[in-house]
């Protein structure tokens, strides 16, 4: 794989990692697409956690603004560290829907256990309080955090996570579900392209990350998210080198969640030849 140098080349603004209200984001799909258009984003992927419910609306909205839409998903894996697998351009949806059904069941069980721990701590909170924050969509920890703020058990969502919901906090419950390798395999079964998301959150050094990537490549890992709001420019450069070393395609995305992650704004600048766009179904 050739080295990709963003300097002295034509620049595109893309974003291959975006969340809406269909999972744990705070922005509706239509608002995200409008903001992307305003920010001159030319390629946009919707990658909600463990759901594809927003795809149809996303496709329509992107067509309206002539943004090249990439259908995506972010699968949350069961692992001792934070490991998420992004999937793009799935052609066969049945294997993915089966996997998402299993993951939703695990998520429901986890949510009930989190709620149980909060109640055991003496907090006056119930599942209706949480579900009202999710507006009928996938319930996740940010919705717990919002409910805790409304109940005045936390100053803001960051405080709610620190006090109750983060790893090591009293109401934290470890995730169950598919392993990282199984997530990669499911995406491959759909004809999709699996990418390891935000490697800086995994907490491995370069050698450990390299070994992990080689393990996942055996199951069909296609890419590594090298540029994101989770890492510095220096870290991004390191991830680009690691991707090249392990013959993986680099990707770039903000991990936009709306107001819950205000530091992650839509759009990442990359060189014109950053990715083989046709593999993502994108034509220029």
C-alpha positions, 0 to 999 in steps of 0.5 A: 500500500502506497504512503498517502501524503495529504500535502500538495494534493487536492483536499476532500472533507469527509466523515466516515464515523457519525452517530444520530439519535438512532443510537447515542447521538443527540442530532436527528439525521436530517440535521446532521446532513444539513450541517455536513452540507454547510461544512462542505462534507463530500462523503458522509457515513452514518455509523450508529451503534448496533442499529441501521434504523437511520439508513433510509432517511440518511440516504434520502437526505444525502441525495437532497444535498448531493452528499455521497452517502455511505451506509454504515454501522458501528458494532460494539464488541465484548472485550476487556478493552474498548473495541468497536468495529465499523462496517461500511457498504453492506450488500447482504443485510440478513447476517447483520440483522441477525447479529444486531438482534443478538446485540440488542438483547445483550444491550437490554440485559445490560441496561437492566443491570445498570438500572438495578445497580442505580436503584440499589444505590438508593436512586429514585430512577426507573426505565421509563426515565431512561427510555424517555431520554432515548425517544424510543430508540436504542437505549445506551449509557448516555441516556442514563446520564441524561436521566441522572442529570434531570433527576439531579443526581449529577451536575452534567452528563460528564459528572454522571459518567464519572460518578455512576457509569464509567468503567470502575464506577459503581453502576458500570456493567461490562458489555456482553455480545460478539467478540471483535473477531465475530464483529469483523466476520459478520460484516464480511458475511454481508459483503461489507468492509470492517474497520477497527474504530478509534484505536487510541481508546483501546489502550495498546502500544504500537506492538500490541495494536499491531498484533491485535490487527494481525489477529483481526486480519485473519477474519477479514479486517479491511481498515484502521480508523487513523484520523479521528477526534480521539487522537492528536495529529501526532497519534494520527500519523502513527496510526497511518504508519501502522495501517500501512505496515499491516496493509490496512486501509486508513479511514477518517471520521469525527465520531460525531455524537452531537452535543454529548461530544461537543469537541467532535465536529463534523468533517475531516480533511484528507487527500483526494487519493486517501481511500479507494472510493469505489470500494466504498461505493463512492463515485466522483 
